[in-house]
Amino acid sequence: MPKSFDAFLSDALEEIELAGLTRRLTPLETPQLPLVRRGDVMVVNFSSNDYLGLAAHPAIRDAAMGEWERGGFGSGASRLICGTMTAHEELEVSIARFKRTPAALAFHSGYAAALGTIPAICGKDDVIIMDKLSHACLIDAARLSGAVLRVFPHNDLNKLESHLAWASRKHPQARVLIVVESVYSMDGDLAPLREIVDLKERYGAWLFLDEAHAVGVLGPSGGGLAEELGIGDRIEVQMGTLGKALGAHGAYVAGSRVLRDYLINRARSFIFSTAPPAPVAAAATKAIEIAQSPEGGRLRECLWENIRNLAAELQAPKPESAIIPHILGPENAATSASTELLQKGFLVAAIRFPTVAKGAARLRFTVTSLHHPDQIRSLGEVFRNLSFSASSV
Ligand SMILES: *Cc1c(COP(=O)(O)O)cnc(C)c1O
């Protein structure tokens, strides 16, 4: 007799608990701002991906409300069934302008964008070569595609090149897709994107770039790392999220017109899912407008000022993004450090396996344009006086 369903679940949970890896939901009772209420206490939030501080922006809320009053909330069906709403079309026009690509397609989330796009491009006769630190949605998408999967050590161009050489030798007929992020979500460092683009062109491979933590943060108008380096037109697929620095919700794939037409026909997470509510699309359109505006430029300046101050307070190396990790190693070291910080008024997420490798647990600090210099200074003081050794990297 197999275990009962509930016995199976609770035994599995117990194992997770023994490994120090239990995850729990904690109520958050305030909007996504630097100061948030968790339970009875107010804490300073150093964990959000709302880098530009747009999540509670009144103009974005008004855009959503306006659309709601005009057309209600629900979208009724997939965009292929009853027709596509103006709000989604407008969003995609503004994404394409923002990303300086001929076209774009909006998705429910970054997760759905990856899961829809990668298996649409690659199948079992193809090869996907991805960075070891790629986000779970990229790994899941690559597995779902059924393609032959090769992983290279983080940012290791030599190993990437040897995989490319291997693929052209062993699978000369295959499509070869390289999958990387521009800012790595748990390490905060950048991909050597220019070199990766050079390599993929030399080997006739294609590139899927996930800009989830770069959009809004990098580039003269917040278009991401591809914009900063001026190489967007050499990248086949640029994906990004609308729910992090842009403070709205959803995600996009930007590229050629034919890519958009193809995904409308082949991306299953797009085809077989009810369209996002129009107010959500309107909010994202407004967020993109703000990110590109002079106001967005000022927010980006504040953000970078805060990033530099935070890195100095944490005695971290020169930051490349709004994400500053402090690696502690053991899973419970990260959890206790995070708990101690919380007791002292600072919300800093402990990141553990399977989000990062076993034994590479860490505190993941993020900062937004809205943090006050005093909040960053007091975090630094508390951090340097924590009971664990702050220099234990
Ligand atoms: C958050 C994230 C995603 C998923 O985007 P959502 O819109 O939150 O689903 C994809 N890739 C990376 C690197 C991310 O950090």
The ligand as an SDF file (V2000), in Angstrom:
LIG
                    3D

 15 15  0  0  0  0  0  0  0  0999 V2000
   11.7240   37.0300  -12.2430 C   0  0  0  0  0  0  0  0  0  0  0  0
   12.4370   36.4260  -13.3800 C   0  0  0  0  0  0  0  0  0  0  0  0
   11.7410   35.8450  -14.4270 C   0  0  0  0  0  0  0  0  0  0  0  0
   10.2580   35.6170  -14.3680 C   0  0  0  0  0  0  0  0  0  0  0  0
    9.5680   36.7820  -14.6140 O   0  0  0  0  0  0  0  0  0  0  0  0
    8.0950   36.9340  -13.9850 P   0  0  0  0  0  0  0  0  0  0  0  0
    7.4830   37.9980  -14.7820 O   0  0  0  0  0  0  0  0  0  0  0  0
    8.3030   37.2680  -12.5530 O   0  0  0  0  0  0  0  0  0  0  0  0
    7.4390   35.6040  -14.1730 O   0  0  0  0  0  0  0  0  0  0  0  0
   12.4470   35.4070  -15.5250 C   0  0  0  0  0  0  0  0  0  0  0  0
   13.7880   35.5000  -15.5790 N   0  0  0  0  0  0  0  0  0  0  0  0
   14.5030   36.0260  -14.5640 C   0  0  0  0  0  0  0  0  0  0  0  0
   15.9720   36.1170  -14.6740 C   0  0  0  0  0  0  0  0  0  0  0  0
   13.8500   36.4960  -13.4330 C   0  0  0  0  0  0  0  0  0  0  0  0
   14.5520   36.9790  -12.4180 O   0  0  0  0  0  0  0  0  0  0  0  0
  1  2  1  0
  2  3  1  0
  2 14  2  0
  3  4  1  0
  3 10  2  0
  4  5  1  0
  5  6  1  0
  6  7  2  0
  6  8  1  0
  6  9  1  0
 10 11  1  0
 11 12  2  0
 12 13  1  0
 12 14  1  0
 14 15  1  0
M  END
$$$$
